[in-house]
Amino acid sequence: MLNMLSNIISRSIVTVGVFAMTVIYFCTACSGGNYADVERVVRNHLEPYKELYALVLQTGKVTLPLGGKYPHVTHPLPGGTETPISNVWIVNGNYMGETYECHGCDSCMIRYRDAGLITYNVIRRDSASVSATVWLTEKGKQYLIERHISEFHPIINAWRRREQLEVVLVAKEKFDVEIHPSDTTAVYHCKAYRKLEITPFIEALKPAGEEARPDYMRRLRVDFKSKEHPVVTCTEIESV
């Protein structure tokens, strides 16, 4: 999964997800009451653009191909939904749609084992594959997706019950928001910087650091002329 993190970082944000946001205020001209209003409006506006990323991992007895020196991830070819169920893959926040597939090599499992996220006990190894058992540890269970989302998704329990699949969080997006000084309390101009917050399921495969840098920024105009119905307009999106 060498390029997993760069694939995630480069994707556009298009699906609704669950998110954490740090709001940094640099507004000196507005009152304390308007701080709360600006925060509420900006959070509500950005929420639909926040996405989280999950890893669907088969547990129990598995058969995986031998891995090379490095973990890997590939973008699926047409028909990628037919990936064998024993493989590991990345899905977006809706657990559907665009998919990143890891062809289940044991090098990824070894990294997860060494990070304390899974138990990985090899039963048999031949020239092309590995038979083993995989289970989440208590540390790994901290990242079960149901612990990080607010809505109930029946597909999660169905996968676990029928296929012994576990869905774990690997990364989620957040926005750092700057609210610029304004001469009026009616209109504010903001910048929202998108970043990734990653979990050990990414850290185990690739050194951290790249995700700490924002990769794009939204310029927002917040119009408070109507207190009941403030309007947020995205005036520009640019790389940073």
N, C-alpha and C positions, 0 to 999 in steps of 0.2 A: 504493500500500500504506500509506496514511496511518494506518489504524487497526490494522495488523498486530500491533504490539507490544502494544496494549491487549487485542486478542483473545487473544493467547497468554497474557498475564498472568492474564486472568480465567478461564481454563479450569481445571477440576478435574484433579488428577493421578490418572490411573487406569491407565496402562500402564507396563510395565516398560521401562526405558531404561538408558542408561549415564550415570553421574553423577560429579561432583566435589563433595566436601563439605568445608567448613571447620569444624572442631570447636573451639569455644572453651570452655575449662574454667574454671569458677568454683567448683570443688569443693575445699574445704580440709580436710574431715574424713576423706577417704578416702585410702588408701595409694596409692603409685605403681603397685603391681600392679593395683589396682582401676581406675585410670585406663585402662589398656589394655583391661580387661574391659568397662568401660562404653563405650569407643569402639567396640569390636568389635560389641557387641550393638546399639548405637544405629545404627551403619552398616548392619548386616544388616537391621534392621527397616525403615529408611527406603528401602532400595534399590528395592523394588517400586513406590514412590511417585514415583520420579525419572523424568522424561521428557525427551527431547530432541526438537528440532524441526528439520525439514529442508526445503530448497527443491529441488524437482525442476525443473531448467532444461534446456530443449532447446538443444543446440548444433548447429554446422554451419550450413546455410542455413535460415533461418527467415522466416516471414511473420507479422508482428505488427500489430495495429491501432494507430493513432496514439493516443498518450496525451495526457492533459490536462496541466494545470499541476502537479498533484500525483500521485505514485504512489498506488495504491489497492489495496485487497483487499476481496473480498466473500465472504460466507458462501454456499455453493452452495445453489441451489434443489433440490428433489427431482429426481433424475436427474443430479446433479452429476458422477457417475462418467463421464458421457458427454462431459465437457469435451474439446474438440479437443486432440489430443496436442501441438499446437504451442504451447499455452498454458503458462503458468508457474503452479504452485500450491504450497501449503503442505500437507504431510502430517505426521501424528504419528509417534512413534517406531517404530511398526510398519509404516510406509509404506502403511497402509491406514486405513479408518475415516473419521472426521471430517476434512474437507478444507477448507482455505481457498484460494480460487482468485484468482489475479491474471489478468486477461484480457489478458495479454501485451503491454501497451502499451509503447511504446519509451521512455517516460519512466523506467521502472524500469531498462531496459538502459543508458540514458545515465548514471544514477546509479552503476550498477555499473562502467561503463567509467571514469567519472571517479574512482572509488575504486581503480582499478587491479585490479579483480577479474576482468574479462573484456575481450576485444577485441570491439568492436562496430562493424563496417564496413557502412555503408548502401550497398546496391546500387541500389535504386530506391525512391522515395517518391512516393505519389500522395495523393489527397484523403482516403483512408480507411485506408491500410495502409503498412507499410514492409517491404521485402525486404532482408535483411541477413545477415551471417555473425556467429555468436557462438562464441567459444572461451574457455575458462577460461585465465587467465594463471597463472604460477607462484604468485603470491600467492593467487589464487582456489583453486588446487589444494590449498593447505594445509588447506582446509575440506571436502575430499571426505569424505563420511560414513564411508567405510571406514577413514579414519585416526582416527576417534573412537569406533568401536565395536569390541567384542572378538569378536563372533560373525560368521561368514560369512553374508551374505545373497545368495543367487543372483540375486534379483530386480534387484539393483544392476547386476551385469554384464549381465543380460539387457536391461535398459533401455538401457544404454550401447551394446551391440552392435546391437540391433535398431532403436532409435529415436534414437540419439545423445543420450540423456538423461543428465545428470549430477546426482547427489544431493549437495547440499552442506549443511553444518550452518549453521543460522542462530541457534540458541539452545539452551542446556541449563540445566536446573534444578540448584540446589544448596541445601543446608541449612546454616545456621549453628546450632549446637547449644549451648545453655547447660545445664550440669549443676549443679544447685543444691547448696549445702552440705547435708550430712546428718549426723544424730547416730548413724547406724548404717551399716555397710557392707552391709546386707542389702537396703535399698530406696533408690532414688534418684529424684528428680523432675527432669524435663528439659523444656526448651522448644526446639522445632525451628522455625526461621524459614526459610520458603521464599523464595528469590530466583532471578532469572534471570541467567545469564551469556551475553551476546550476542556475536555475531561481526560482522565488517564487513558481512556481507550484510544485517543489520538496521541497523547504524549508517549505512550509505549512504543509507537511506531515511528515517530518522527520528533526530533528535538523541538521544544517549544521556542517561541520567539516571533516567528512571522505573523502569527495570529494576533499579537499584541499591537500591531500597527493598523490604524484604520486604512481601509482600501478605497472607500468612496465617501462622498459627503453630499448631503441634501441641503440646499438653501430653502428655508421656509419663511413665509410671510404670515404672521398671525394677526388677524384683524379683529379687534375687540369693539368695534363700533356698535355692534349688537351684543350686549352682555349675555343674552339668552342663547344666541346662535353665532358664536365666534366662527370665523372662517380661516382655515389654514390652506395656503397655496404653496405648492412646491414650485419654486421659480427656476431651479437649476439642479442638475445632478452631475457631479464631476469626480474624477479620480483624484486621489491624494497621494 
